């Protein structure tokens, strides 16, 4: 399995205040503002050299808009890999959301639950490439 950890998503009470915080204290920059695309998240990461894609991003969303959105995100090499992970999680009683193609910057994804309750998303077609 060739999954790569690409992001963590957290809910925040004030998205603009959180963007300001992560920019000022952590040195992150806005990589994608999905609010401009009709979504509700802002993706933050470290500035990269021209033409290079970020390796990892922090995605934030206002909690009242996206309850229980906090999750770890992993990118897969194929839809079939996402399907295999979903099937394995289903057998273990850990599947939260069947694989779904949401298109756009979301892509094909499934959500499973870690044994302690943390959410873990596996995607295909939601690469960090193209954010710059």
URNORPE-V582056 format. One record per backbone hydrogen bond with DSSP energy under -1.0 kcal/mol. CO is the residue of the C=O (numbers start at 1). NH is the residue of the N-H. E is the energy in kcal/mol with one decimal. If there is no record, write none. Layout:
co=CO nh=NH e=E
co=CO nh=NH e=E
This chain:
co=4 nh=75 e=-3.0
co=6 nh=57 e=-2.4
co=7 nh=73 e=-3.4
co=8 nh=59 e=-2.8
co=9 nh=71 e=-2.0
co=10 nh=61 e=-1.8
co=12 nh=63 e=-2.7
co=14 nh=18 e=-2.2
co=15 nh=19 e=-2.4
co=16 nh=20 e=-2.2
co=17 nh=21 e=-2.2
co=18 nh=22 e=-2.7
co=19 nh=23 e=-2.1
co=20 nh=24 e=-2.8
co=21 nh=25 e=-3.0
co=22 nh=28 e=-2.1
co=29 nh=45 e=-2.2
co=32 nh=43 e=-3.6
co=33 nh=36 e=-1.6
co=34 nh=37 e=-1.1
co=34 nh=39 e=-3.3
co=41 nh=34 e=-1.8
co=42 nh=60 e=-2.6
co=43 nh=31 e=-3.0
co=43 nh=32 e=-1.5
co=44 nh=58 e=-2.9
co=45 nh=29 e=-3.3
co=49 nh=52 e=-2.3
co=57 nh=8 e=-1.3
co=58 nh=44 e=-3.3
co=59 nh=10 e=-2.5
co=60 nh=42 e=-2.1
co=61 nh=12 e=-2.7
co=62 nh=65 e=-1.3
co=62 nh=66 e=-1.6
co=66 nh=69 e=-1.3
co=71 nh=9 e=-3.3
co=72 nh=121 e=-3.3
co=73 nh=6 e=-2.2
co=73 nh=7 e=-1.6
co=74 nh=123 e=-2.4
co=75 nh=4 e=-1.9
co=78 nh=82 e=-1.4
co=79 nh=83 e=-2.5
co=80 nh=84 e=-2.4
co=81 nh=85 e=-2.2
co=82 nh=86 e=-2.4
co=83 nh=87 e=-2.5
co=84 nh=88 e=-2.4
co=85 nh=89 e=-2.6
co=86 nh=90 e=-2.5
co=87 nh=91 e=-2.2
co=88 nh=92 e=-1.4
co=89 nh=94 e=-3.4
co=90 nh=93 e=-1.3
co=94 nh=113 e=-2.8
co=97 nh=111 e=-1.5
co=100 nh=109 e=-2.6
co=103 nh=106 e=-1.7
co=103 nh=107 e=-2.3
co=107 nh=102 e=-2.8
co=108 nh=124 e=-2.6
co=109 nh=100 e=-2.4
co=110 nh=122 e=-2.2
co=111 nh=96 e=-2.7
co=111 nh=97 e=-2.2
co=112 nh=120 e=-2.8
co=114 nh=117 e=-2.7
co=118 nh=114 e=-3.7
co=119 nh=72 e=-2.0
co=120 nh=112 e=-2.8
co=121 nh=74 e=-2.7
co=122 nh=110 e=-1.8
co=123 nh=76 e=-3.5
co=124 nh=108 e=-2.9
co=128 nh=131 e=-1.3
